[in-house]
Amino acid sequence: MRVFLVAAALALATPAAAQTPITAWCAGGVTGGGNGTRIMPDGRLLRLSRTTAAAPEVATPLGEDEAAFRRWDAILAAAGFIRMSGGAPGNMTCSLSQGTTTIRWPGTTPPPDLPPPVAQVFGELRGWRP
């Protein structure tokens, strides 16, 4: 708990410009298209979609939740997300990314060996509603 509180305090003290968006994404299958949710450091949430692997990504504003960004950023920082390995893609691949780190897994359901903080942030970000 103490590590989480320290990470949360650091996240609150870090300027938003120094933080990076968090993205939960699923894509693949026959078309390679997919969808996801991204939260920006200032709390803006975007629904992302792409009809095929070659199609441009479309971003639709969902709302704002700066507290959610701070909380998810702190959870990932406390878990050491930036030091985690990349994982393996599948026919349908889901992922959670922040900055240059992306954790991938086959299928749309987080596997049991996925670190719990990654699964938590992925589920909460994908399920966020205004």
Backbone bond lengths (Angstrom), bond angles and torsions (degrees), N, CA, C in turn:
res aa  C-N    CA-C-N  psi(-1)  N-CA   C-N-CA  omega(-1)  CA-C   N-CA-C  phi
1 M - - - 1.446 - - 1.523 110.22 -
2 R 1.338 116.65 -39.57 1.454 120.60 -178.96 1.534 110.56 -61.43
3 V 1.350 117.48 -41.03 1.460 121.06 178.69 1.521 110.25 -62.11
4 F 1.332 116.42 -42.10 1.463 120.14 178.95 1.523 110.37 -60.83
5 L 1.325 117.66 -43.64 1.462 120.62 -178.57 1.523 111.28 -65.41
6 V 1.334 117.37 -39.56 1.462 120.40 177.63 1.523 109.80 -64.83
7 A 1.331 116.60 -44.88 1.470 120.16 178.94 1.520 110.67 -62.53
8 A 1.328 116.76 -40.50 1.464 120.14 179.16 1.526 110.26 -63.90
9 A 1.323 117.26 -41.52 1.461 120.49 179.13 1.527 110.81 -64.37
10 L 1.334 117.09 -40.86 1.462 120.29 177.85 1.523 111.06 -64.43
11 A 1.327 116.33 -41.42 1.468 119.76 179.48 1.518 111.01 -62.95
12 L 1.327 116.85 -38.85 1.463 120.43 179.41 1.518 111.23 -69.57
13 A 1.329 116.58 -30.75 1.457 120.82 -177.88 1.527 112.66 -84.25
14 T 1.331 117.40 -15.78 1.458 121.60 -177.91 1.521 109.61 -83.11
15 P 1.323 118.63 129.94 1.461 120.29 178.60 1.530 110.42 -60.94
16 A 1.332 116.16 145.10 1.458 121.31 -178.43 1.532 111.44 -56.90
17 A 1.316 117.93 -32.33 1.461 120.29 -178.57 1.519 111.35 -63.97
18 A 1.336 118.06 -27.30 1.455 121.56 -179.04 1.523 111.43 -83.91
19 Q 1.313 118.59 -13.41 1.451 122.84 179.86 1.521 109.18 -92.37
20 T 1.324 116.10 160.61 1.457 119.72 -178.33 1.523 110.45 -122.20
21 P 1.344 117.49 155.34 1.459 121.12 179.85 1.528 111.58 -59.42
22 I 1.321 115.39 157.57 1.461 122.98 174.68 1.522 105.72 -116.40
23 T 1.340 116.47 130.91 1.458 121.04 -176.66 1.522 111.18 -128.32
24 A 1.324 116.07 129.10 1.466 123.42 171.67 1.523 105.96 -107.24
25 W 1.333 117.94 125.15 1.462 121.48 -170.25 1.521 110.49 -142.14
26 C 1.322 117.40 143.22 1.469 123.42 171.80 1.525 107.51 -134.33
27 A 1.346 116.13 134.45 1.459 120.75 -179.81 1.516 109.69 -158.03
28 G 1.305 114.79 165.41 1.464 120.03 175.90 1.506 111.25 131.45
29 G 1.332 115.00 -145.25 1.445 120.00 -177.45 1.514 111.02 71.48
30 V 1.304 116.36 -156.83 1.466 122.46 -175.47 1.525 111.93 -64.22
31 T 1.325 118.19 -42.77 1.464 121.13 -174.36 1.521 113.98 -89.92
32 G 1.319 116.92 -23.11 1.457 119.74 -174.99 1.514 112.70 80.88
33 G 1.327 116.69 -1.77 1.459 120.78 178.26 1.520 110.83 -73.18
34 G 1.315 115.48 172.91 1.456 118.58 179.35 1.506 112.34 -174.44
35 N 1.326 114.38 -173.05 1.458 120.11 178.99 1.516 109.68 -154.65
36 G 1.304 114.61 164.63 1.456 119.37 -179.31 1.511 111.38 -172.65
37 T 1.318 113.84 -170.76 1.456 121.48 179.72 1.518 108.00 -135.54
38 R 1.325 116.31 137.08 1.467 121.74 177.50 1.520 108.10 -124.58
39 I 1.331 115.06 138.13 1.457 119.46 172.29 1.524 107.95 -117.62
40 M 1.310 114.45 130.59 1.454 121.92 -179.40 1.531 108.97 -87.81
41 P 1.340 118.33 157.91 1.465 120.45 -179.91 1.529 114.44 -56.81
42 D 1.326 117.62 -25.11 1.465 119.60 178.48 1.534 112.20 -86.39
43 G 1.353 116.64 3.37 1.459 120.74 176.14 1.515 115.51 96.48
44 R 1.344 118.77 -6.13 1.466 120.09 177.62 1.522 109.84 -67.70
45 L 1.326 116.10 131.94 1.459 121.82 177.47 1.518 109.89 -108.37
46 L 1.327 115.68 139.48 1.451 122.34 -178.80 1.521 109.45 -128.90
47 R 1.325 116.28 135.61 1.468 121.62 170.53 1.514 105.35 -88.81
48 L 1.322 117.53 125.77 1.455 123.06 -178.86 1.516 109.84 -106.12
49 S 1.325 117.09 142.48 1.465 120.06 175.25 1.521 109.39 -150.17
50 R 1.315 114.08 152.66 1.463 121.72 177.84 1.525 105.83 -149.81
51 T 1.325 118.44 124.15 1.469 121.39 -174.60 1.518 112.93 -73.20
52 T 1.339 117.88 -33.50 1.457 122.46 177.29 1.529 107.87 -139.68
53 A 1.320 116.25 169.30 1.465 119.94 179.55 1.534 111.57 -60.71
54 A 1.331 117.24 -31.41 1.459 120.95 -177.92 1.529 113.51 -90.61
55 A 1.319 117.52 -10.26 1.467 120.81 -177.20 1.527 111.06 -74.61
56 P 1.310 116.22 153.39 1.467 118.77 176.32 1.532 110.64 -69.32
57 E 1.298 114.84 150.70 1.462 120.68 176.88 1.524 108.93 -76.71
58 V 1.322 116.81 134.24 1.459 122.28 177.90 1.527 107.43 -108.82
59 A 1.316 116.50 128.79 1.463 122.07 179.82 1.527 109.35 -112.99
60 T 1.344 115.54 125.70 1.461 121.92 179.48 1.522 108.97 -117.31
61 P 1.331 118.56 123.63 1.464 120.30 179.40 1.537 111.41 -60.89
62 L 1.339 115.33 137.64 1.470 121.51 178.26 1.516 112.93 -110.03
63 G 1.308 116.83 -26.86 1.455 120.91 -175.64 1.515 109.39 147.93
64 E 1.334 115.64 -162.76 1.458 120.80 -178.61 1.518 109.90 -136.37
65 D 1.333 115.82 142.88 1.457 121.61 178.51 1.523 108.21 -158.16
66 E 1.339 116.25 77.37 1.459 121.15 -177.21 1.520 111.87 -61.64
67 A 1.335 117.12 -34.72 1.463 120.37 178.86 1.523 110.78 -64.33
68 A 1.325 117.74 -36.40 1.470 120.99 178.42 1.524 109.65 -64.59
69 F 1.341 117.70 -43.26 1.468 118.86 178.12 1.516 110.39 -59.71
70 R 1.316 117.50 -48.13 1.469 120.62 -178.33 1.530 110.66 -59.21
71 R 1.330 116.69 -42.18 1.462 120.44 -178.59 1.522 110.92 -67.04
72 W 1.333 117.27 -48.35 1.469 120.06 -179.22 1.521 111.63 -66.03
73 D 1.320 117.68 -38.98 1.456 121.95 177.20 1.529 110.08 -61.33
74 A 1.337 117.10 -42.72 1.463 121.46 179.20 1.530 111.59 -66.69
75 I 1.326 117.30 -40.02 1.469 121.07 178.22 1.526 110.00 -61.00
76 L 1.337 116.22 -47.26 1.466 119.77 -179.17 1.527 111.45 -66.51
77 A 1.323 117.61 -39.25 1.465 120.80 178.33 1.530 110.41 -63.19
78 A 1.328 117.29 -45.32 1.462 121.36 -179.32 1.531 111.52 -64.15
79 A 1.326 116.92 -31.27 1.473 121.64 -179.64 1.525 112.17 -81.98
80 G 1.333 118.14 -7.93 1.457 120.95 -177.43 1.517 112.65 73.38
81 F 1.317 116.32 35.62 1.461 121.84 -176.10 1.528 112.81 -50.99
82 I 1.325 117.63 -42.96 1.471 120.21 -175.42 1.524 112.49 -65.53
83 R 1.336 118.20 -14.77 1.462 121.18 178.96 1.531 112.21 -101.27
84 M 1.330 118.24 2.23 1.461 121.04 -178.31 1.519 110.68 -78.51
85 S 1.337 116.00 154.35 1.465 120.58 179.13 1.522 110.54 -81.68
86 G 1.336 115.62 163.73 1.450 122.07 -170.24 1.508 119.27 -73.47
87 G 1.322 120.01 -25.13 1.456 120.73 -177.93 1.517 111.77 81.42
88 A 1.330 115.54 179.34 1.463 121.34 -175.66 1.525 110.91 -118.19
89 P 1.338 116.76 134.45 1.464 119.74 176.48 1.529 111.36 -78.78
90 G 1.312 116.16 167.55 1.453 122.50 175.78 1.518 108.92 -137.54
91 N 1.329 117.46 -168.32 1.457 121.10 177.00 1.529 109.51 -58.59
92 M 1.327 116.03 -47.61 1.459 122.37 170.31 1.524 104.70 -110.67
93 T 1.314 116.89 124.18 1.464 121.22 -175.42 1.517 109.96 -122.76
94 C 1.327 115.54 135.81 1.460 120.77 172.02 1.521 107.84 -114.07
95 S 1.323 115.39 158.81 1.456 119.35 -177.72 1.523 110.93 -155.32
96 L 1.316 113.43 160.37 1.453 121.84 169.29 1.515 104.87 -126.81
97 S 1.334 116.93 131.48 1.457 119.63 -179.49 1.514 110.94 -135.99
98 Q 1.323 113.09 151.70 1.459 121.79 172.23 1.521 106.24 -154.09
99 G 1.316 115.56 128.32 1.464 119.38 -177.30 1.517 110.11 60.55
100 T 1.319 116.81 -130.16 1.459 121.05 -178.96 1.527 112.86 -92.81
101 T 1.324 118.03 3.97 1.461 121.62 -179.01 1.519 110.85 -101.04
102 T 1.330 115.78 128.81 1.458 122.16 174.94 1.523 108.13 -132.94
103 I 1.321 116.77 127.30 1.461 122.95 175.31 1.525 106.60 -106.93
104 R 1.339 117.29 124.35 1.470 123.12 -176.65 1.516 110.54 -117.14
105 W 1.335 115.08 154.57 1.460 120.56 172.13 1.521 108.61 -152.68
106 P 1.328 116.97 151.16 1.461 120.24 178.29 1.520 110.45 -74.75
107 G 1.320 116.28 143.24 1.460 121.25 178.43 1.505 112.19 88.18
108 T 1.332 115.23 172.63 1.461 120.55 -176.04 1.523 113.26 -96.42
109 T 1.310 117.78 -9.59 1.457 121.74 179.34 1.523 109.21 -104.31
110 P 1.332 118.20 128.32 1.464 119.12 178.10 1.537 110.76 -57.10
111 P 1.341 117.43 132.19 1.457 120.39 -179.52 1.524 111.49 -71.04
112 P 1.330 117.13 158.93 1.470 120.15 -177.60 1.524 113.86 -62.42
113 D 1.330 118.77 -24.42 1.464 119.95 -179.03 1.529 113.21 -88.82
114 L 1.331 117.17 1.37 1.462 120.25 175.86 1.527 108.02 -69.36
115 P 1.339 117.75 133.16 1.467 118.23 178.74 1.537 110.91 -52.85
116 P 1.332 117.65 131.51 1.469 120.68 -176.82 1.529 114.98 -51.55
117 P 1.345 120.41 -39.46 1.471 117.98 178.56 1.526 112.63 -62.92
118 V 1.328 117.57 -35.26 1.468 121.00 178.88 1.526 109.47 -66.70
119 A 1.340 115.98 -46.33 1.470 120.19 178.90 1.526 110.65 -62.02
120 Q 1.334 117.06 -39.60 1.460 120.94 -179.44 1.522 111.15 -63.08
121 V 1.337 116.84 -51.60 1.465 119.88 -178.27 1.531 109.99 -64.61
122 F 1.326 118.04 -41.38 1.457 121.18 178.19 1.534 110.39 -57.36
123 G 1.325 116.89 -50.87 1.469 120.77 -178.25 1.518 113.30 -63.81
124 E 1.329 116.58 -42.94 1.451 119.84 -179.11 1.533 111.51 -68.91
125 L 1.324 116.89 -40.03 1.462 120.11 -179.60 1.526 110.23 -68.80
126 R 1.318 118.11 -44.66 1.480 120.56 178.10 1.521 111.65 -63.88
127 G 1.327 117.00 -32.40 1.446 120.65 -176.94 1.522 115.12 -92.96
128 W 1.347 117.95 1.76 1.468 120.62 -176.12 1.526 110.18 -60.78
129 R 1.303 114.36 134.83 1.471 121.00 176.58 1.534 108.82 -133.87
130 P 1.352 115.92 145.29 1.475 119.03 179.35 1.517 112.02 -63.70
